[in-house]
Amino acid sequence: MIAFVSGTLRERHGDSVLIETAGGVGYAVTLPLGVLERLPATGSKLSLYTELVIREDSWSLYGFDQVTERAIFRQLLGASGFGPKLALALLSTLGPARAVRSIVQRDITTLATVPGIGRKKAEKLIVELTDRFGDIPVDLPAAVPRPGEEATQALIRLGYPAPAAEEAVRATLAAGVTDTARLIRDALQRLATRA
């Protein structure tokens, strides 16, 4: 198992980064939106906690800058019918603290706002995972929304489909934009060019 990757941030592509280790090995790592927002500039040193997910047709490496977020990701993967794509969408849309709070407090409405999670899947997630977060230290008070989260929600309120809004915000974050107003403006421009 690859539990940790440390090296130089070589490239950013959407929700993935390429990290080159001191030994010259490059790891492609997929990240949730919050981690993307906190990345240093390309060429900087970077360390990530990782989770290797092995499927019949692929091996994928997911990265987190906080061990708590990785632990939450692992618990989410333990729910039936809940793969890494949905776990990443949940962490990207709500952030780790809000995701855990929504499950523990049985907030179906909030969970159902995540792309790919409808009301039925949210209910199933609550039933399976409500008791599994007791040993994970996570800040449960109301979290301050992150710029990427705010921008994505703003685009959804403007009528854009959640997956398109999230993709546009990820691409804009990958370009180095972190200010909420500029994120929304640049993501709108990306969405307009695709229409």
N, CA, C and O of each residue as an XYZ file, in Angstrom:
780
protein
N       0.831     -1.188      0.000
C       0.000      0.000      0.000
C       0.874      1.249      0.000
O       1.890      1.304      0.693
N       0.477      2.243     -0.774
C       1.188      3.517     -0.813
C       0.448      4.459      0.132
O      -0.636      4.940     -0.197
N       1.022      4.724      1.298
C       0.327      5.506      2.325
C       0.721      6.977      2.319
O       0.029      7.807      2.909
N       1.831      7.307      1.656
C       2.353      8.664      1.733
C       3.210      8.928      0.501
O       3.990      8.064      0.100
N       3.079     10.094     -0.098
C       3.919     10.474     -1.233
C       4.472     11.865     -0.949
O       3.737     12.785     -0.591
N       5.786     11.996     -1.118
C       6.436     13.280     -0.884
C       7.382     13.565     -2.032
O       8.140     12.691     -2.454
N       7.338     14.782     -2.536
C       8.216     15.133     -3.648
C       7.919     16.526     -4.164
O       7.492     17.404     -3.414
N       8.151     16.720     -5.458
C       7.955     18.019     -6.100
C       6.686     17.991     -6.934
O       6.451     17.048     -7.688
N       5.872     19.025     -6.795
C       4.656     19.148     -7.591
C       5.060     19.550     -9.005
O       5.497     20.677     -9.236
N       4.911     18.619     -9.952
C       5.352     18.860    -11.325
C       4.239     19.401    -12.225
O       4.472     20.308    -13.025
N       3.045     18.854    -12.095
C       1.943     19.257    -12.980
C       0.625     19.220    -12.238
O       0.458     18.494    -11.258
N      -0.326     20.036    -12.739
C      -1.706     20.020    -12.248
C      -2.611     19.881    -13.459
O      -2.478     20.629    -14.428
N      -3.532     18.927    -13.409
C      -4.495     18.715    -14.494
C      -5.855     18.445    -13.878
O      -6.092     17.350    -13.369
N      -6.762     19.429    -13.914
C      -8.093     19.236    -13.352
C      -8.003     18.871    -11.884
O      -7.521     19.663    -11.074
N      -8.465     17.671    -11.530
C      -8.448     17.262    -10.127
C      -7.262     16.353     -9.800
O      -7.246     15.709     -8.751
N      -6.265     16.297    -10.696
C      -5.097     15.438    -10.467
C      -3.801     16.241    -10.503
O      -3.711     17.295    -11.132
N      -2.804     15.707     -9.807
C      -1.472     16.304     -9.825
C      -0.446     15.212    -10.112
O      -0.704     14.025     -9.914
N       0.707     15.635    -10.577
C       1.831     14.718    -10.776
C       2.914     15.114     -9.784
O       3.402     16.244     -9.801
N       3.288     14.174     -8.916
C       4.322     14.424     -7.916
C       5.535     13.570     -8.256
O       5.434     12.351     -8.391
N       6.678     14.222     -8.393
C       7.923     13.515     -8.668
C       8.699     13.362     -7.363
O       9.014     14.349     -6.699
N       9.004     12.111     -7.001
C       9.739     11.853     -5.760
C      11.229     12.087     -5.979
O      11.682     12.271     -7.109
N      11.983     12.079     -4.881
C      13.436     12.282     -4.959
C      14.098     11.193     -5.795
O      15.155     11.419     -6.384
N      13.483     10.016     -5.850
C      14.022      8.905     -6.636
C      13.679      8.984     -8.114
O      14.086      8.120     -8.891
N      12.935     10.012     -8.513
C      12.604     10.201     -9.923
C      11.346      9.488    -10.375
O      11.090      9.395    -11.575
N      10.552      8.983     -9.440
C       9.295      8.321     -9.783
C       8.173      9.354     -9.733
O       8.092     10.146     -8.794
N       7.305      9.341    -10.754
C       6.182     10.273    -10.782
C       4.884      9.572    -10.428
O       4.554      8.534    -11.001
N       4.144     10.143     -9.478
C       2.853      9.584     -9.065
C       1.733     10.529     -9.488
O       1.762     11.718     -9.172
N       0.735      9.987    -10.214
C      -0.469     10.748    -10.540
C      -1.441     10.539     -9.387
O      -1.805      9.406     -9.072
N      -1.860     11.630     -8.761
C      -2.702     11.558     -7.571
C      -3.948     12.423     -7.791
O      -3.845     13.587     -8.178
N      -5.117     11.841     -7.541
C      -6.379     12.563     -7.653
C      -6.730     13.147     -6.286
O      -6.603     12.478     -5.261
N      -7.179     14.416     -6.288
C      -7.407     15.134     -5.037
C      -8.824     15.679     -4.939
O      -9.436     15.987     -5.962
N      -9.360     15.804     -3.720
C     -10.628     16.511     -3.561
C     -10.410     18.014     -3.725
O      -9.284     18.501     -3.622
N     -11.475     18.728     -3.975
C     -11.427     20.156     -4.253
C     -10.716     20.954     -3.166
O      -9.921     21.839     -3.483
N     -10.983     20.664     -1.893
C     -10.357     21.403     -0.797
C      -8.845     21.291     -0.804
O      -8.148     22.265     -0.522
N      -8.330     20.107     -1.124
C      -6.879     19.911     -1.185
C      -6.311     20.677     -2.378
O      -5.237     21.271     -2.279
N      -7.025     20.664     -3.503
C      -6.579     21.427     -4.677
C      -6.431     22.906     -4.345
O      -5.494     23.560     -4.802
N      -7.358     23.427     -3.549
C      -7.318     24.847     -3.176
C      -6.101     25.176     -2.317
O      -5.629     26.313     -2.327
N      -5.593     24.207     -1.585
C      -4.485     24.450     -0.665
C      -3.119     24.080     -1.248
O      -2.109     24.184     -0.552
N      -3.072     23.655     -2.498
C      -1.801     23.243     -3.097
C      -0.827     24.412     -3.236
O      -1.237     25.544     -3.493
N       0.458     24.128     -3.065
C       1.462     25.168     -3.332
C       1.649     25.328     -4.842
O       1.037     24.603     -5.627
N       2.475     26.256     -5.235
C       2.739     26.507     -6.658
C       3.473     25.322     -7.280
O       4.169     24.579     -6.588
N       3.312     25.154     -8.589
C       4.034     24.115     -9.323
C       5.538     24.318     -9.110
O       6.035     25.442     -9.168
N       6.243     23.234     -8.868
C       7.677     23.294     -8.590
C       7.993     23.262     -7.112
O       9.152     23.110     -6.726
N       6.961     23.404     -6.267
C       7.145     23.390     -4.813
C       7.172     21.954     -4.282
O       6.731     21.014     -4.943
N       7.702     21.821     -3.075
C       7.690     20.532     -2.387
C       6.286     20.271     -1.859
O       5.587     21.193     -1.439
N       5.882     19.002     -1.885
C       4.530     18.640     -1.484
C       4.534     17.252     -0.855
O       5.219     16.347     -1.333
N       3.770     17.089      0.215
C       3.595     15.785      0.858
C       2.107     15.519      0.991
O       1.357     16.393      1.426
N       1.671     14.324      0.621
C       0.269     13.955      0.704
C       0.109     12.574      1.325
O       0.895     11.665      1.056
N      -0.916     12.425      2.158
C      -1.335     11.104      2.610
C      -2.134     10.510      1.457
O      -2.930     11.211      0.833
N      -1.934      9.245      1.171
C      -2.584      8.675     -0.006
C      -3.364      7.407      0.319
O      -3.127      6.733      1.321
N      -4.292      7.118     -0.562
C      -5.085      5.885     -0.483
C      -5.080      5.264     -1.875
O      -5.520      5.888     -2.840
N      -4.587      4.049     -1.975
C      -4.554      3.330     -3.242
C      -5.835      2.509     -3.370
O      -6.129      1.665     -2.524
N      -6.590      2.763     -4.434
C      -7.829      2.025     -4.679
C      -7.611      1.147     -5.899
O      -7.330      1.638     -6.992
N      -7.743     -0.157     -5.699
C      -7.498     -1.120     -6.781
C      -8.827     -1.676     -7.258
O      -9.612     -2.212     -6.475
N      -9.065     -1.541     -8.552
C     -10.245     -2.099     -9.196
C      -9.767     -3.099    -10.250
O      -8.573     -3.183    -10.538
N     -10.700     -3.850    -10.819
C     -10.328     -4.840    -11.838
C      -9.609     -4.210    -13.012
O      -8.681     -4.802    -13.562
N     -10.030     -3.004    -13.405
C      -9.480     -2.379    -14.606
C      -8.534     -1.212    -14.335
O      -8.016     -0.619    -15.281
N      -8.290     -0.861    -13.051
C      -7.403      0.284    -12.799
C      -6.888      0.306    -11.361
O      -7.478     -0.275    -10.451
N      -5.772      0.996    -11.198
C      -5.225      1.325     -9.888
C      -5.229      2.844     -9.819
O      -4.681      3.504    -10.703
N      -5.836      3.405     -8.788
C      -5.917      4.862     -8.664
C      -5.410      5.292     -7.303
O      -5.679      4.644     -6.292
N      -4.676      6.390     -7.289
C      -4.114      6.928     -6.063
C      -4.821      8.244     -5.736
O      -4.887      9.146     -6.571
N      -5.350      8.345     -4.512
C      -6.065      9.536     -4.056
C      -5.253     10.184     -2.951
O      -4.718      9.492     -2.085
N      -5.157     11.521     -2.974
C      -4.297     12.219     -2.026
C      -5.029     13.209     -1.146
O      -6.041     13.790     -1.537
N      -4.487     13.391      0.065
C      -5.081     14.282      1.061
C      -3.958     14.948      1.838
O      -2.940     14.316      2.122
N      -4.131     16.215      2.184
C      -3.099     16.892      2.970
C      -3.342     16.757      4.465
O      -2.527     17.207      5.270
N      -4.458     16.138      4.844
C      -4.763     15.896      6.254
C      -5.118     14.419      6.432
O      -5.897     13.863      5.658
N      -4.547     13.799      7.446
C      -4.797     12.374      7.683
C      -6.271     12.133      8.017
O      -6.811     11.069      7.715
N      -6.917     13.114      8.637
C      -8.341     12.983      8.972
C      -9.192     12.845      7.714
O     -10.112     12.029      7.666
N      -8.882     13.643      6.702
C      -9.664     13.592      5.467
C      -9.496     12.234      4.776
O     -10.446     11.699      4.206
N      -8.291     11.690      4.832
C      -8.077     10.353      4.270
C      -8.886      9.314      5.041
O      -9.453      8.405      4.435
N      -8.946      9.433      6.362
C      -9.720      8.497      7.177
C     -11.207      8.571      6.828
O     -11.887      7.546      6.783
N     -11.704      9.768      6.583
C     -13.106      9.936      6.187
C     -13.336      9.288      4.825
O     -14.339      8.602      4.626
N     -12.416      9.498      3.890
C     -12.494      8.896      2.557
C     -12.570      7.375      2.677
O     -13.381      6.739      2.004
N     -11.726      6.788      3.533
C     -11.733      5.334      3.735
C     -13.085      4.854      4.257
O     -13.610      3.841      3.795
N     -13.648      5.584      5.222
C     -14.954      5.198      5.760
C     -16.031      5.276      4.687
O     -16.907      4.413      4.621
N     -15.972      6.294      3.856
C     -16.960      6.438      2.783
C     -16.877      5.267      1.803
O     -17.898      4.795      1.303
N     -15.664      4.808      1.535
C     -15.493      3.665      0.631
C     -16.085      2.389      1.225
O     -16.372      1.438      0.498
N     -16.268      2.369      2.547
C     -16.835      1.204      3.213
C     -18.338      1.065      3.037
O     -18.904      0.019      3.353
N     -18.992      2.109      2.535
C     -20.438      2.040      2.303
C     -20.702      1.311      0.990
O     -20.013      1.548     -0.002
N     -21.697      0.426      0.980
C     -21.975     -0.345     -0.234
C     -22.465      0.587     -1.353
O     -23.290      1.474     -1.134
N     -21.936      0.356     -2.540
C     -22.305      1.151     -3.703
C     -21.687      2.536     -3.709
O     -22.114      3.408     -4.466
N     -20.690      2.741     -2.872
C     -20.074      4.060     -2.742
C     -18.598      3.954     -3.088
O     -17.785      3.611     -2.230
N     -18.244      4.244     -4.330
C     -16.870      4.125     -4.790
C     -16.087      5.408     -4.596
O     -16.595      6.377     -4.030
N     -14.830      5.413     -5.073
C     -13.973      6.582     -4.883
C     -14.496      7.843     -5.566
O     -14.289      8.947     -5.062
N     -15.167      7.694     -6.703
C     -15.677      8.872     -7.415
C     -16.730      9.593     -6.564
O     -16.700     10.819     -6.454
N     -17.654      8.845     -5.965
C     -18.676      9.457     -5.117
C     -18.072      9.992     -3.814
O     -18.470     11.053     -3.333
N     -17.115      9.259     -3.246
C     -16.467      9.717     -2.013
C     -15.746     11.039     -2.262
O     -15.801     11.951     -1.436
N     -15.071     11.134     -3.407
C     -14.373     12.370     -3.772
C     -15.363     13.504     -4.012
O     -15.121     14.639     -3.602
N     -16.484     13.198     -4.679
C     -17.508     14.220     -4.930
C     -18.073     14.748     -3.617
O     -18.310     15.948     -3.478
N     -18.288     13.853     -2.653
C     -18.820     14.258     -1.348
C     -17.836     15.170     -0.622
O     -18.224     16.215     -0.099
N     -16.558     14.774     -0.588
C     -15.544     15.592      0.078
C     -15.322     16.912     -0.654
O     -15.087     17.939     -0.017
N     -15.394     16.897     -1.983
C     -15.187     18.118     -2.761
C     -16.336     19.099     -2.579
O     -16.119     20.307     -2.476
N     -17.558     18.581     -2.541
C     -18.729     19.447     -2.454
C     -18.947     19.977     -1.044
O     -19.229     21.162     -0.865
N     -18.819     19.115     -0.041
C     -19.144     19.513      1.330
C     -17.927     19.790      2.207
O     -18.040     20.498      3.208
N     -16.771     19.247      1.849
C     -15.613     19.339      2.735
C     -15.725     18.258      3.800
O     -16.824     17.764      4.054
N     -14.607     17.874      4.435
C     -14.645     16.755      5.379
C     -15.534     16.980      6.594
O     -16.321     16.100      6.942
N     -15.431     18.134      7.250
C     -16.216     18.369      8.473
C     -17.711     18.395      8.176
O     -18.505     17.797      8.902
N     -18.089     19.087      7.112
C     -19.512     19.190      6.775
C     -20.065     17.839      6.308
O     -21.222     17.516      6.579
N     -19.242     17.052      5.606
C     -19.675     15.725      5.158
C     -19.975     14.830      6.357
O     -21.014     14.171      6.407
N     -19.052     14.811      7.327
C     -19.254     13.998      8.523
C     -20.458     14.508      9.305
O     -21.289     13.721      9.758
N     -20.549     15.823      9.463
C     -21.671     16.404     10.201
C     -23.005     16.029      9.552
O     -23.969     15.713     10.249
N     -23.058     16.066      8.219
C     -24.292     15.732      7.503
C     -24.691     14.279      7.715
O     -25.877     13.973      7.833
N     -23.714     13.382      7.766
C     -24.008     11.961      7.990
C     -24.425     11.727      9.436
O     -25.435     11.072      9.693
N     -23.652     12.259     10.384
C     -23.925     12.045     11.809
C     -25.263     12.662     12.217
O     -25.999     12.088     13.019
N     -25.571     13.838     11.658
C     -26.819     14.525     12.004
C     -27.984     14.123     11.098
O     -29.073     14.689     11.181
N     -27.737     13.141     10.236
C     -28.774     12.600      9.344
C     -29.411     13.679      8.454
O     -30.630     13.733      8.292
N     -28.561     14.522      7.892
C     -29.009     15.631      7.046
C     -29.096     15.168      5.588
O     -28.177     15.394      4.801
N     -30.192     14.528      5.246
C     -30.394     13.975      3.901
C     -30.389     15.077      2.847
O     -29.843     14.888      1.761
N     -30.984     16.210      3.152
C     -31.084     17.314      2.182
C     -29.706     17.775      1.729
O     -29.472     17.953      0.534
N     -28.792     17.971      2.676
C     -27.433     18.411      2.324
C     -26.699     17.339      1.536
O     -26.059     17.644      0.529
N     -26.781     16.096      1.974
C     -26.096     15.007      1.265
C     -26.609     14.850     -0.158
O     -25.839     14.535     -1.066
N     -27.899     15.067     -0.356
C     -28.500     14.902     -1.683
C     -28.085     15.993     -2.663
O     -28.344     15.866     -3.859
N     -27.443     17.071     -2.185
C     -26.966     18.120     -3.099
C     -25.680     17.727     -3.805
O     -25.272     18.382     -4.765
N     -25.038     16.665     -3.338
C     -23.768     16.215     -3.930
C     -24.056     15.517     -5.266
O     -24.929     14.652     -5.335
N     -23.323     15.892     -6.331
C     -23.534     15.232     -7.619
C     -23.365     13.712     -7.506
O     -22.352     13.233     -6.997
N     -24.361     12.958     -7.984
C     -24.303     11.501     -7.961
C     -24.940     10.877     -6.727
O     -25.091      9.657     -6.656
N     -25.316     11.710     -5.747
C     -25.963     11.189     -4.540
C     -27.387     11.740     -4.481
O     -27.594     12.922     -4.205
N     -28.335     10.898     -4.735
C     -29.735     11.290     -4.615
C     -30.223     11.033     -3.203
O     -29.450     10.670     -2.316
N     -31.511     11.227     -3.010
C     -32.105     11.060     -1.683
C     -31.941      9.619     -1.165
O     -31.589      9.414     -0.003
N     -32.194      8.628     -2.024
C     -32.108      7.227     -1.587
C     -30.685      6.851     -1.197
O     -30.471      6.179     -0.188
N     -29.709      7.287     -1.997
C     -28.311      6.969     -1.682
C     -27.883      7.687     -0.401
O     -27.113      7.138      0.387
N     -28.375      8.907     -0.189
C     -28.068      9.649      1.038
C     -28.617      8.913      2.262
O     -27.937      8.804      3.283
N     -29.844      8.412      2.154
C     -30.448      7.663      3.261
C     -29.643      6.405      3.570
O     -29.409      6.073      4.732
N     -29.218      5.705      2.508
C     -28.436      4.474      2.682
C     -27.084      4.781      3.328
O     -26.614      4.036      4.188
N     -26.473      5.872      2.908
C     -25.186      6.290      3.458
C     -25.305      6.575      4.958
O     -24.439      6.188      5.743
N     -26.375      7.250      5.339
C     -26.606      7.567      6.753
C     -26.779      6.287      7.570
O     -26.194      6.145      8.643
N     -27.583      5.364      7.056
C     -27.831      4.101      7.780
C     -26.529      3.331      7.984
O     -26.283      2.793      9.064
N     -25.699      3.280      6.947
C     -24.472      2.475      7.025
C     -23.341      3.135      7.799
O     -22.526      2.442      8.409
N     -23.277      4.486      7.786
C     -22.078      5.145      8.315
C     -22.266      6.022      9.544
O     -21.280      6.517     10.088
N     -23.481      6.228      9.993
C     -23.709      7.141     11.121
C     -22.813      6.836     12.316
O     -22.301      7.762     12.945
N     -22.612      5.579     12.640
C     -21.840      5.197     13.830
C     -20.347      4.994     13.571
O     -19.612      4.644     14.495
N     -19.887      5.202     12.352
C     -18.493      4.885     12.025
C     -17.518      6.052     12.169
O     -16.318      5.880     11.956
N     -18.015      7.228     12.526
C     -17.120      8.388     12.576
C     -16.728      8.791     13.991
O     -16.119      9.843     14.185
N     -17.069      7.969     14.984
C     -16.765      8.286     16.368
C     -15.280      8.371     16.676
O     -14.875      9.160     17.530
N     -14.458      7.574     15.998
C     -13.026      7.564     16.291
C     -12.215      8.482     15.380
O     -10.986      8.499     15.459
N     -12.891      9.251     14.512
C     -12.186     10.165     13.623
C     -12.315     11.577     14.183
O     -13.419     12.117     14.248
N     -11.181     12.189     14.594
C     -11.254     13.545     15.144
C     -11.507     14.551     14.025
O     -10.630     14.809     13.201
N     -12.694     15.108     14.004
C     -13.023     16.094     12.979
C     -13.773     17.237     13.642
O     -14.584     17.032     14.545
N     -13.487     18.437     13.179
C     -14.123     19.630     13.731
C     -15.567     19.676     13.253
O     -15.818     19.896     12.068
N     -16.520     19.470     14.160
C     -17.921     19.406     13.772
C     -18.697     20.711     13.846
O     -19.832     20.737     13.369
N     -18.170     21.806     14.411
C     -18.926     23.041     14.317
C     -19.076     23.472     12.864
O     -18.379     22.973     11.981
N     -19.988     24.397     12.630
C     -20.245     24.848     11.263
C     -18.943     25.312     10.623
O     -18.229     26.149     11.176
N     -18.649     24.767      9.473
C     -17.413     25.115      8.775
C     -17.642     26.311      7.856
O     -18.736     26.501      7.324
N     -16.600     27.110      7.680
C     -16.678     28.242      6.754
C     -16.532     27.691      5.350
O     -15.586     26.953      5.075
N     -17.465     28.037      4.437
C     -17.367     27.507      3.076
C     -16.059     27.923      2.406
O     -15.607     29.056      2.572
N     -15.460     27.022      1.662
C     -14.235     27.305      0.934
C     -14.574     27.997     -0.385
O     -15.696     27.870     -0.876
N     -13.607     28.737     -0.971
C     -13.892     29.439     -2.225
C     -14.413     28.518     -3.332
O     -15.352     28.879     -4.041
N     -13.811     27.327     -3.486
C     -14.263     26.400     -4.529
C     -15.675     25.914     -4.291
O     -16.459     25.769     -5.228
N     -15.997     25.662     -3.028
C     -17.350     25.217     -2.664
C     -18.359     26.329     -2.943
O     -19.427     26.083     -3.503
N     -18.006     27.563     -2.545
C     -18.902     28.699     -2.776
C     -19.130     28.928     -4.264
O     -20.256     29.173     -4.695
N     -18.050     28.845     -5.051
C     -18.157     29.069     -6.492
C     -19.022     27.994     -7.146
O     -19.860     28.303     -7.994
N     -18.824     26.740     -6.759
C     -19.622     25.642     -7.318
C     -21.093     25.829     -6.996
O     -21.946     25.678     -7.871
N     -21.400     26.159     -5.733
C     -22.803     26.362     -5.342
C     -23.415     27.555     -6.079
O     -24.588     27.516     -6.451
N     -22.632     28.606     -6.288
C     -23.135     29.780     -7.027
C     -23.496     29.404     -8.464
O     -24.526     29.838     -8.981
N     -22.656     28.605     -9.102
C     -22.927     28.185    -10.487
C     -24.162     27.286    -10.552
O     -24.947     27.374    -11.496
N     -24.329     26.433     -9.562
C     -25.509     25.561     -9.522
C     -26.769     26.402     -9.361
O     -27.787     26.134     -9.999
N     -26.694     27.440     -8.489
C     -27.846     28.333     -8.312
C     -28.172     29.099     -9.585
O     -29.320     29.484     -9.804
N     -27.172     29.321    -10.419
C     -27.397     30.002    -11.704
C     -28.002     29.063    -12.752
O     -28.333     29.490    -13.858
N     -28.142     27.791    -12.401
C     -28.809     26.853    -13.298
C     -27.897     25.879    -14.017
O     -28.373     25.087    -14.831
N     -26.591     25.914    -13.740
C     -25.684     24.973    -14.386
C     -25.772     23.618    -13.677
O     -25.940     23.572    -12.458
N     -25.661     22.517    -14.426
C     -25.679     21.191    -13.794
C     -24.479     21.055    -12.844
O     -23.391     21.555    -13.127
N     -24.697     20.377    -11.729
C     -23.648     20.246    -10.711
C     -22.336     19.675    -11.260
O     -21.277     20.215    -10.942
N     -22.357     18.598    -12.076
C     -21.083     18.072    -12.578
C     -20.326     19.081    -13.443
O     -19.103     19.180    -13.348
N     -21.051     19.836    -14.292
C     -20.401     20.837    -15.151
C     -19.830     21.970    -14.312
O     -18.727     22.450    -14.574
N     -20.583     22.396    -13.304
C     -20.122     23.480    -12.426
C     -18.862     23.056    -11.679
O     -17.895     23.814    -11.596
N     -18.879     21.833    -11.133
C     -17.724     21.345    -10.386
C     -16.501     21.211    -11.296
O     -15.389     21.557    -10.895
N     -16.701     20.716    -12.502
C     -15.587     20.554    -13.446
C     -14.982     21.908    -13.819
O     -13.760     22.045    -13.886
N     -15.838     22.913    -14.061
C     -15.358     24.249    -14.419
C     -14.573     24.873    -13.265
O     -13.545     25.513    -13.485
N     -15.058     24.687    -12.042
C     -14.356     25.237    -10.872
C     -13.025     24.525    -10.673
O     -12.022     25.170    -10.367
N     -12.999     23.193    -10.842
C     -11.738     22.447    -10.719
C     -10.704     22.952    -11.730
O      -9.542     23.170    -11.389
N     -11.145     23.135    -12.977
C     -10.226     23.599    -14.025
C      -9.700     24.993    -13.701
O      -8.532     25.293    -13.947
N     -10.561     25.840    -13.151
C     -10.151     27.191    -12.803
C      -9.182     27.166    -11.622
O      -8.204     27.914    -11.609
N      -9.444     26.315    -10.635
C      -8.515     26.158     -9.512
C      -7.160     25.649     -9.994
O      -6.115     26.093     -9.519
N      -7.190     24.715    -10.940
C      -5.946     24.155    -11.481
C      -5.116     25.230    -12.172
O      -3.894     25.116    -12.267
N      -5.796     26.288    -12.660
C      -5.087     27.391    -13.310
C      -4.509     28.362    -12.282
O      -3.848     29.336    -12.644
N      -4.763     28.092    -10.989
C      -4.165     28.912     -9.942
C      -5.062     29.983     -9.356
O      -4.606     30.777     -8.533
N      -6.324     30.030     -9.754
C      -7.256     31.032     -9.237
C      -7.846     30.537     -7.919
O      -8.321     29.404     -7.845
N      -7.820     31.377     -6.872
C      -8.372     30.959     -5.583
C      -9.382     31.955     -5.012
O     -10.092     31.617     -4.065
N      -9.470     33.165     -5.553
C     -10.438     34.155     -5.090
C     -11.836     33.749     -5.563
O     -12.015     33.417     -6.735
N     -12.824     33.771     -4.669
C     -14.164     33.278     -4.988
C     -14.789     34.010     -6.163
O     -15.305     33.375     -7.082
N     -14.750     35.336     -6.148
C     -15.376     36.119     -7.235
C     -14.723     35.799     -8.573
O     -15.407     35.631     -9.582
N     -13.408     35.715     -8.575
C     -12.705     35.411     -9.832
C     -12.947     33.966    -10.261
O     -13.046     33.672    -11.452
N     -13.044     33.060     -9.269
C     -13.360     31.658     -9.571
C     -14.681     31.565    -10.315
O     -14.787     30.872    -11.326
N     -15.695     32.273     -9.805
C     -17.021     32.243    -10.434
C     -16.946     32.824    -11.834
O     -17.461     32.232    -12.782
N     -16.304     33.983    -11.970
C     -16.210     34.640    -13.281
C     -15.477     33.755    -14.302
O     -15.963     33.549    -15.414
N     -14.309     33.237    -13.915
C     -13.532     32.419    -14.858
C     -14.236     31.100    -15.174
O     -14.197     30.630    -16.311
N     -14.880     30.505    -14.168
C     -15.626     29.260    -14.412
C     -16.801     29.514    -15.343
O     -17.105     28.676    -16.192
N     -17.471     30.666    -15.197
C     -18.573     31.031    -16.112
C     -18.065     31.151    -17.541
O     -18.734     30.728    -18.483
N     -16.873     31.734    -17.697
C     -16.287     31.849    -19.038
C     -15.990     30.476    -19.631
O     -16.207     30.246    -20.820
N     -15.497     29.572    -18.803
C     -15.237     28.196    -19.280
C     -16.538     27.521    -19.705
O     -16.594     26.863    -20.744
N     -17.581     27.689    -18.895
C     -18.873     27.087    -19.211
C     -19.460     27.689    -20.486
O     -20.071     26.979    -21.284
N     -19.279     28.983    -20.677
C     -19.825     29.664    -21.865
C     -19.150     29.179    -23.147
O     -19.801     29.056    -24.184
N     -17.844     28.902    -23.075
C     -17.120     28.449    -24.277
C     -17.506     27.016    -24.659
O     -17.345     26.614    -25.812
N     -18.021     26.242    -23.682
C     -18.436     24.860    -23.974
C     -19.839     24.789    -24.538
O     -20.215     23.805    -25.175
N     -20.620     25.849    -24.299
C     -22.031     25.813    -24.726
C     -22.161     25.938    -26.235
O     -23.274     25.926    -26.762
